[in-house]
């Protein structure tokens, strides 16, 4: 595989990254102005560092923007690997399912659904085996890791059945 | 003498049965996550941060230090057998180590890596033992202005000097500083950048950011590269014992690697890439077997960089413990663990918490011995871990990521934030932004602001205090040199 030749003109993803960071800098600047500062702290108030951060971000964003317009910086080694969108979508779907299911269905069920979807995205074609492993793994993680750490993660139907 | 007495106290802490168990747990876990690609010490310690509410500080730090050291040992196994570095610090080991494995000398490569790690880890820990008190004496003279300037220097070196691009490193750093600013300003009680969301008043938890960048971002990245799952594990052949010739070719690189690694790690720059590459080129130049480099694999090219890597990992703990200055992602997360205990690392730590600090340092010696046993006779066990199918491995990492994040506040908002940061992490990987400066900026940024405002309060708002005191001025000058030097050099050469 050889990398597609570097375009002479702007590299759009990198230009967009530069623009995006410039946007972040603008938001930081705007929100820095919104910080309530009592006059008591006028010299060293809570706004100074935020403003300095905004300026730093803006300068760096401009530098990235220029680099993007000049053809970008992404290493050839990355550019020659096209993004496997199907895999990314399945991983994303797994995460989305997890966040939607964790409150109504509990940690274990949400984890099983996520694990099966993510494993599919990574090319596993044995959903039943994955689901079985996921169930055992999620329960072990719930009763072992989470309980040992003393963190409370959403108990659902399955956990309550097992006395968690 | 004082140091030895303190170290003796440390051993009495570290050798308690309970702390030995924590050390064993940490080194075992550390080796495992070091072996597994996709899991690193920063991520693991972030996921384990809730433990700080459960166990005493000494136990937690012995556990974390064991993980940190263990990951350095475990990473080399993956580099040698799989040619996929288990850790970024072991990239160089893969160069010669994998070639050695392919020519049937996997056993010797693993042995020289493990023993070299032990030698360097022990040399590095000795370095911590005797250097730390010296740095502490020096650091006690620091005022807020000096601290702020020192942090600026660390910011520049970790983001601009290491890594492929100063602009991208600094962009990552400033992004992290901004994340660190979100929440209530501790000095005035004002909310900053909360966008009216109550969830953000406490700030963004470093667990969410670390897990988002290192677990979710990494999973997306590997998935997007169309994981084909055909990495070939070189079967473990040949004796694990080194021949007399291999010993005699290894011991000098071990010592040279330690000598290169520790000072670079201990500088407020940190990083393991520079010392490992430096050691690799040194060994290549000095070797009497140059023909083996890049062909059948030269043992010197494994022994030196592995030693440099472990010695620099030890070195990083010096600024972390004595100055409260983290120069790597793992150290930054350990610093946030200190904060969670209400302890401020820095020169005062050695006086206020001698049991903790010296217990931790003593446990590092013990960890090295445990790791030598774990990684040499038991290496076959870790090779089995490498056989976990990647789809399940990465999906499993996401399950742990959920626990670590959702457990903080039981709020799906944290999960959404986690995934958003994961997507940013994915883009950062794909477009060559380093992740560590984000974590360092997030942890160190608020501390830098605190020192800055203290300095300004003392000087009554006079900014020149930063450059009128010689020490602070020197540190800032070094930072400017580190930032602008390479640029000027490039222009001058044209």
Interface residues (C-beta under 8 A of the other chain):
Chain A: X13 X14 X17 X21 X24 X28 X31 X32 X35 X36 X37 X38 X41 X43 X44 X45 X46 X48 X49 X50 X53 X56 X57 X60 X61 X63 X64 X67 X73 X74 X75 X78 X81 X82 X83 X84 X85 X87 X88 X90 X91 X92 X94 X95 X98 X99 X102 X103 X107 X110 X111 X114 X115 X116 X118 X119 X120 X121 X122 X123 X124 X130 X133 X134 X137 X138 X141 X142 X145 X146 X149 X150 X151 X152 X153 X154
Chain B: X48 X50 X51 X53 X54 X164 X165 X167 X168 X170 X171 X174 X175 X177 X178 X181 X185 X187 X188 X190 X191 X192 X193 X195 X216 X219 X220 X222 X223 X224 X225 X226 X227 X228 X229 X389 X390 X391 X392 X394 X395 X396 X398 X399 X400 X402 X403 X406 X407 X408 X410 X412 X415 X416 X419 X422 X427 X430 X431 X432 X445 X449 X452 X453 X456 X457 X460 X461
